[in-house]
Amino acid sequence: MALQGKVETEVEIKVPADKFYNIWSKQAHHVPTASPNNVEAVHVHEGDWETEGSIKVWKYNIDGRPEEVKEKVVLNDEDKSVTMIGLEGHAMQEYKTINVVLHANPKGEGSSLVKVRIEYEKIKEDIPTPNNYLNFFVNLTKDIEAHHLKG
């Protein structure tokens, strides 16, 4: 069994790719409002909301339990992708590395195809693949879509 790997999926949403990318790259503080059942809070630990390399602390619920993660963001404006690099927190108890990549691709008028990928390295072999985190980000993406459609 491999310790390193990735899990990924795609989600089609009725949110323009620029708008979806902008939420994650410049307005992450809106995510708890868009998905209050999943994300309790987020705050800037170092830097600001818009600068690559800024560090944020997220409080969220996964599998019915509260967790926290400190992450550093890497932005690719041209590609409309955001990479969140896990630095410390609950996930780091099972994974040596865990990075979430959200990549918004334009798809028709006012919609996009969001690729959600989690790259990870387990601390030991019997740790499960992080499918629960993949599902968490799929749910966040759908909640952002619903929040956008509400206006």
N, C-alpha and C positions, 0 to 999 in steps of 0.2 A: 504494500500500500504506500502511495506517495505522500510525502508530507507537504509538498507544494502543489498548488493547483489554482484553478479559477472556475468560477461558476458564472454563468451569464444568461441573460434573456433579453427580449425586446418588448417594449410596450408602446403601442400606438396611442397617441393622445391628441385631443383637439386643442392644443396650445402651440403657437408658433415656436420653432426651435430657439429663436432669439430670446423670446420671453422666458421659456423654461430655463435656458442657460443663465439669463440675467438673475432669476430668482436665486439660483445656487451660487453664482459668482459675485453678486452684489447685494442681494437682499435676503440672505439666509435667515435673518431675524423674522421674516414673514412665514417661515415653514411651520412653527408651532401654531400659528393662526389657521393655516391651511389644513393642518393635520393634528388637531389637538389630542386625538386618541392615541397617536403614536409618539409625538414629540411634546414633552412638557415644557422645555425651555432650551435656549441656546444663547451663549454670550461669548463675546470676544475676550480671549485670555491674553493675546498678544497681537498687535497690529490693528487692523480695522476690518470692516465688513467687505471691502472691495479689493484689497491688495493680496496678490499672490504671496504665499508664505505665511499669511496670518494664521493664527492658531485659535480655534474655537472649542468650547466645551459644550457638548450636547447632553441633555437629559432626556431619555426616551424610554419607551416600553416595548419590550420584545418578548414574545411568548408569555405575555401576562406578567412579566416582572420588570421592575425599573432597573435601568442600567445608565451608565455614564461613559462617555468617551471624550478624550482630548484628541483633536485631529488638526493636521496642517493641510492647507488647501493649495493645490497646484492648478493653475488655470491655463486653458488653451483657447484664446478668443477666436482664432481662425477656425479651429475644429469644433468649437462649441462643446468642449468637454471639461469636466471638473473632476479632479482626482482628490479624494480625501484620504490622507495617509494617517492611519491610526498610530497614535503615540503612546497613550496609556488609557487604562480604563478596563471595564469588565471583559471586553473581547480579547484584550491582551493577556488574560489569564489562560486562554486556550490557544491563541494564535501568536506566533512570534512576530508575524507581520499580517496586517489585514488592511487592504486598500480598496476603496470603493471608487469606481469610475462611472460617471454619468455622462453620456455622449448623446446630444440632441441633434438629429438629422432632419432637415426640412422634408416634409412629405405633403405636397399639395398645399392648397390654400388654407392657411391657418392651422395646420396640424403638423405633427412631427412623429418620428419614430425614435424613441429613447432606448439606447442600449444601456443596460445596467450590468456591470461586471464587477465581481469581487475577486481580487487576487489575494491569495493567502499562503501562509506557511504555518502548519500546525506545530504545536510544541511537542506533541507525541502522536503516535499512529492512531490511537483509539479515539481521538477527538473527531467529532463529526464534521463533515463538509458544511460550510456556513450557509446552507440553504435558507435557514431562518432569517439571516441578514439580507439575503437576496430578496426573499418575500417581503421583508420589511421595506426595502427601497422600492419595490414594485408598488406596494400599498401607498407609500409616500408620493410616488409619481402620480398615481390615480387620484389621490386626495388633492394634489396641486392642480390637476386638471379640473376636478369638480369645483374647487375654489375659484379657479379662473373663469369657468363657465357661469358661475353665479354672479360674477361681475364685481 
